[in-house]
Amino acid sequence: MELKDKDKTLEGLRIAIQMEVDGKEYYLEASKKSKNETGKQLLKILSSEEDLHRVKFEEIYEAIIKDKDWSTISFQPGSSERLKTILTTAKNELVTNGMNTDTELGAVQTAMDMENKTYDFYKKRGSLATFAGEKEFYEEIAAQEKEHHRVLLDYFEFLKNPAAWFVQKEHQSLDGG
């Protein structure tokens, strides 16, 4: 690999690491400000996901610095099911806790925007891949960022209109039939 290509790869990894650090910090701060348990749990899990991504990027970065090839790293995050479970249990919280939805909606919208930006960045990095395994890695992590966005969008819809969200998710009819 040419030095120029290696430098570009390392620069992309440095940016990715910083994006994951920023994401983790944002999710932790937003979880502290959340007024409902669902939001707190969701944002904490997303924070831990960002931290996992950062660790993987750092491992790859260190390997490349040491003139090794792109590390074969595969993600098997278990958070997708946990994230879905949090939203499906939100029904109980709706009855017991009031929500400051304006603040929460703004935080979730910002988080969705962040996830879209990281998704776009990782898709682009994958298309510029120079190492074997690099493209696949970036595609895997981009898919995870897309899933994060999907979960956040689901939570956003829940906050905007909980009753409609439950009808849609549980496929219940309001006419009792």
VMD Tcl script that draws the C-alpha trace (Angstrom):
set ca {
  {0.00 0.00 0.00}
  {1.28 3.43 -0.90}
  {1.97 5.86 1.92}
  {-0.57 8.26 0.44}
  {-3.32 5.61 0.60}
  {-2.32 4.65 4.14}
  {-2.47 8.31 5.23}
  {-5.95 8.68 3.74}
  {-7.12 5.53 5.49}
  {-5.70 6.70 8.81}
  {-7.30 10.13 8.40}
  {-10.67 8.48 7.76}
  {-10.22 6.37 10.89}
  {-9.32 9.43 12.98}
  {-12.49 11.16 11.80}
  {-14.54 8.03 12.51}
  {-13.09 7.75 16.02}
  {-13.94 11.38 16.75}
  {-17.47 10.95 15.37}
  {-18.02 8.00 17.68}
  {-16.60 9.89 20.68}
  {-18.88 12.84 19.91}
  {-21.86 10.51 19.49}
  {-21.20 8.80 22.80}
  {-20.91 12.13 24.61}
  {-24.09 13.43 23.00}
  {-26.09 10.34 23.91}
  {-24.83 10.36 27.51}
  {-25.69 14.04 27.94}
  {-29.09 13.59 26.30}
  {-29.83 10.58 28.54}
  {-29.19 12.74 31.61}
  {-31.66 15.34 30.35}
  {-34.34 12.87 29.30}
  {-37.49 13.12 31.38}
  {-38.61 9.53 30.87}
  {-37.09 6.16 31.52}
  {-37.57 4.97 27.94}
  {-35.50 7.84 26.61}
  {-32.83 7.39 29.26}
  {-32.43 3.69 28.49}
  {-32.49 4.13 24.73}
  {-29.89 6.89 24.78}
  {-27.60 4.98 27.16}
  {-27.66 1.92 24.91}
  {-26.87 4.07 21.88}
  {-24.00 5.62 23.83}
  {-22.57 2.18 24.53}
  {-22.91 1.29 20.83}
  {-20.92 4.39 19.87}
  {-18.25 3.38 22.37}
  {-18.07 -0.12 20.89}
  {-17.62 1.40 17.43}
  {-14.85 3.69 18.72}
  {-12.97 0.76 20.24}
  {-13.14 -1.17 16.96}
  {-11.90 1.83 14.97}
  {-9.04 2.32 17.42}
  {-8.01 -1.34 17.09}
  {-7.91 -1.02 13.31}
  {-6.05 2.30 13.51}
  {-3.35 0.80 15.75}
  {-2.95 -2.21 13.47}
  {-2.46 -0.03 10.41}
  {0.00 2.25 12.26}
  {2.05 -0.90 12.95}
  {2.06 -1.63 9.19}
  {-0.36 -4.47 9.48}
  {-3.30 -5.08 7.25}
  {-6.87 -3.99 7.98}
  {-7.98 -6.08 10.94}
  {-10.84 -8.41 10.27}
  {-13.40 -7.21 12.77}
  {-17.01 -8.15 12.68}
  {-19.75 -6.59 14.73}
  {-22.31 -8.66 16.52}
  {-24.05 -6.01 18.58}
  {-26.89 -7.30 20.68}
  {-28.46 -3.92 21.19}
  {-30.97 -4.04 18.34}
  {-33.28 -6.33 20.27}
  {-32.72 -4.37 23.49}
  {-33.60 -1.15 21.70}
  {-36.82 -2.67 20.35}
  {-37.71 -4.03 23.79}
  {-37.31 -0.60 25.35}
  {-39.79 0.89 22.92}
  {-42.33 -1.87 23.34}
  {-42.30 -1.42 27.11}
  {-42.82 2.34 26.73}
  {-46.58 1.82 26.99}
  {-46.37 1.39 30.76}
  {-44.35 4.54 31.16}
  {-46.77 6.60 29.12}
  {-49.42 6.05 31.75}
  {-47.20 6.72 34.76}
  {-44.88 9.52 33.66}
  {-45.36 12.84 31.95}
  {-42.91 13.68 29.19}
  {-41.29 16.92 28.21}
  {-41.74 16.09 24.56}
  {-40.42 19.34 23.07}
  {-37.00 18.85 24.65}
  {-37.01 15.14 23.95}
  {-38.11 15.58 20.32}
  {-35.31 18.07 19.72}
  {-32.71 15.74 21.21}
  {-33.95 12.80 19.16}
  {-34.01 14.87 15.96}
  {-30.40 15.92 16.58}
  {-29.46 12.29 17.20}
  {-31.15 11.19 13.96}
  {-29.22 13.86 12.07}
  {-25.97 12.63 13.64}
  {-26.75 9.05 12.66}
  {-27.48 10.12 9.08}
  {-24.15 11.96 8.87}
  {-22.17 9.02 10.22}
  {-24.03 6.65 7.88}
  {-23.14 8.85 4.89}
  {-19.52 9.12 6.02}
  {-19.15 5.35 6.46}
  {-20.77 4.61 3.10}
  {-18.34 7.02 1.45}
  {-15.36 5.54 3.30}
  {-16.43 2.09 2.17}
  {-16.45 3.23 -1.45}
  {-12.89 4.58 -1.04}
  {-11.57 1.43 0.65}
  {-7.99 0.43 -0.09}
  {-7.56 -2.50 2.31}
  {-9.14 -5.91 1.95}
  {-11.97 -6.08 4.47}
  {-12.23 -2.31 4.79}
  {-15.25 -1.96 2.49}
  {-17.12 -4.76 4.27}
  {-16.34 -3.25 7.68}
  {-17.61 0.17 6.70}
  {-20.74 -1.37 5.21}
  {-21.41 -3.26 8.45}
  {-20.98 -0.18 10.59}
  {-23.06 1.93 8.19}
  {-25.85 -0.64 8.52}
  {-25.67 -0.28 12.30}
  {-25.89 3.51 12.05}
  {-28.93 3.09 9.80}
  {-30.50 0.82 12.42}
  {-29.79 3.42 15.11}
  {-31.57 6.00 12.97}
  {-34.54 3.65 12.49}
  {-34.86 3.09 16.25}
  {-34.56 6.82 16.92}
  {-37.23 7.53 14.31}
  {-39.48 4.99 15.98}
  {-38.94 6.72 19.33}
  {-39.53 10.11 17.70}
  {-42.88 8.89 16.37}
  {-43.72 7.52 19.82}
  {-43.02 10.90 21.41}
  {-45.02 12.82 18.82}
  {-48.15 10.69 19.10}
  {-47.99 7.76 21.54}
  {-51.54 6.57 20.86}
  {-51.01 6.39 17.10}
  {-47.63 4.74 17.64}
  {-49.21 1.98 19.74}
  {-51.95 1.42 17.17}
  {-49.37 1.12 14.40}
  {-46.96 -1.12 16.34}
  {-49.58 -3.34 17.91}
  {-51.93 -3.28 14.92}
  {-54.90 -2.70 17.14}
  {-58.12 -1.18 15.98}
  {-59.75 1.67 17.81}
  {-63.26 0.54 16.88}
  {-63.05 -2.50 19.15}
  {-63.58 -4.89 16.24}
}
mol new
graphics top color blue
foreach p $ca { graphics top sphere $p radius 0.5 }
foreach p [lrange $ca 0 end-1] q [lrange $ca 1 end] { graphics top cylinder $p $q radius 0.2 }
display resetview
